[in-house]
Amino acid sequence: MQNLFNGIYKGKKVFLTGHTGFKGSWMALWLLRMGAEVKGYSLGRVSVPDHYGILAPDMCFVEADIRDGSKLADEVLKFKPDIVVHMAAQPLVKYSYSYPLETFQTNIIGSVNVLEAVRRCSSVRAVVNIATDKCYENREQAMGYIETDPMGGYDPYSASKGCVELVVSSYRRSFFNIDKYGKEHNVLLASCRAGNVIGGGDWAEDRLIPDVVRAASKNEPVFIRSPHATRPWQHVLEPLSGYLLIGQKLLEGDKAVSDVWNLGPDKKSNISVEKVLYRAMKCWDAIGVRIDESHHPHEAGLLMLDCTRAKTKLNWNGVWAVDKTIAKTINWYKQYYLNKKVLSITDLNEYILDAKNKKLVWAA
Ligand SMILES: NC(=O)c1ccc[n+]([C@@H]2O[C@H](COP(=O)([O-])OP(=O)(O)OC[C@H]3O[C@@H](n4cnc5c(N)ncnc54)[C@H](O)[C@@H]3O)[C@@H](O)[C@H]2O)c1
C-alpha cells in the first residue's frame, strides 16, 4: 500500500483536522497504512458508536476547537507537517438551521484559522481543503456545476461552505500565489468539492444511510422526507482518493493543481433517495421505509457536479459504480450490527485492488 500515490505519503507528516469524523477516520486509516505520520485535531467523538473509536488507530491527536486559532497554530507549529488536510467542520444542514452562528464560526473562522496556522509554519508545502458540492449557488439545473460557477447556499451550512471557498480563493491569491511559489512562499493550496458520500462508519444525525441502518438495527422502519431528491452518491473512498491524489501533486510541486476541483461520481450515480433505498433493501432485509413528506426545512432538490476538469487534468476517476457503493455500505453496517465485524480494512483493500485493475493513475 505504501507505493500508492507515487509513494509520496510514506514518512510524510500529515496534519488532519476532523480526524474523528466520518471522512476523517477513513482518511486517517488510509494515510497510516501508507506509512504517513498523522496528527489529528478535532473536537473528539462525533457519535456513539463512532468509526474512529472503533478503528482506534495508532496516531497522535489533539482534542481542541478549530475556532481556537492560537491553540491550532501552536499544534501545527509543534508538529511541523508537510501537508495539512482540513476536514473539520459542522457538516449538517438541519443542525445549521438550529445553530447558524456555530456553523458559520466553525466552518468559516475555523478555515481561516487553519490557513493562518499554515502561514506561520514554514514546514507546510501543501494544503488540501475539503469542500462540498453545496457551496455552489443551487439553481436546480440539470447540468452539472463547474468549478467557476458562483458560490452561494440557501441554508447556513451551504452558505458557510460557499464562504469558505471565497476565503480559500483569497488566501491562494493573496498569500500562496503560484506566481510567487518558491520565492516568497512554499505552499500550494487546493480545494476539493465532493458530493454526498456514503460508506460504513457514519452515524451522523439526519443523513440518509445512518438513519436507515440505525432503524434497521432495531427492526424499525425509517421515515424518509425527500424520496425524490437526487444526489451524486459516492463511496467515501472515492473523494478520498481524489484528495490524496491532489495532495500528492501539491507535494510534488505541481503548481497547476493549486486550484479548485470537483470530485463527484459519474452521471449514472446521480439517483434518487427512493432508488438508493430500493437497492439498500435488497442488501439487508431488516431495512424498512415510510415516506413522510410533511414540513421540513428547505434542502436542495437536484445537485450534480461536472468533474470533467479532474478527469482530464488529473486523470482522476471513480472506482465503484453506485450499485457496488450501496452494497458495500449496507453490508458494512449489516456485518457490524449482526456479527460485530468491522469491514473497513477489507473495503479499503478491495477498493485499492479494483482501482489497480482499472489501472487508475494513483494505484499504479
Ligand atoms: N459526509 C458528506 O457527505 C460530505 C459531503 C461533502 C463534503 N463534506 C465535508 O467533509 C468534511 C468532513 O465531513 P464528515 O462527514 O466527515 O463530518 P463529521 O461530522 O463526521 O466530522 C466532522 C469532524 O470535524 C470535527 N469538528 C467539528 N467541529 C469542530 C470544531 N469546532 N473544532 C474542531 N473540530 C471540529 C469533528 O470533531 C469531526 O472530527 C466537512 O468539511 C464536510 O463539509 C462531507
The ligand as an ORCA input file, in Angstrom:
! r2SCAN-3c Opt
* xyz 0 1
  N     -20.176     13.475      4.627
  C     -20.528     14.020      3.465
  O     -21.419     13.526      2.751
  C     -19.796     15.253      2.967
  C     -20.078     15.712      1.674
  C     -19.391     16.814      1.177
  C     -18.451     17.443      1.978
  N     -18.225     17.015      3.243
  C     -17.216     17.736      4.040
  O     -16.270     16.806      4.520
  C     -15.778     17.228      5.781
  C     -15.929     16.115      6.792
  O     -17.310     15.770      6.913
  P     -17.788     14.490      7.721
  O     -18.974     13.967      7.038
  O     -16.642     13.580      7.959
  O     -18.241     15.172      9.103
  P     -18.264     14.586     10.569
  O     -19.301     15.341     11.324
  O     -18.331     13.118     10.582
  O     -16.843     15.027     11.131
  C     -16.557     16.367     11.413
  C     -15.200     16.461     12.081
  O     -14.947     17.837     12.372
  C     -14.662     17.976     13.751
  N     -15.149     19.264     14.214
  C     -16.401     19.777     14.126
  N     -16.437     20.985     14.703
  C     -15.184     21.241     15.164
  C     -14.583     22.308     15.855
  N     -15.284     23.394     16.199
  N     -13.282     22.220     16.184
  C     -12.552     21.125     15.850
  N     -13.060     20.084     15.189
  C     -14.362     20.135     14.861
  C     -15.391     16.825     14.439
  O     -14.829     16.572     15.725
  C     -15.122     15.722     13.425
  O     -13.825     15.224     13.612
  C     -16.542     18.505      6.137
  O     -15.760     19.621      5.778
  C     -17.775     18.434      5.261
  O     -18.286     19.720      4.972
  C     -18.869     15.923      3.756
*
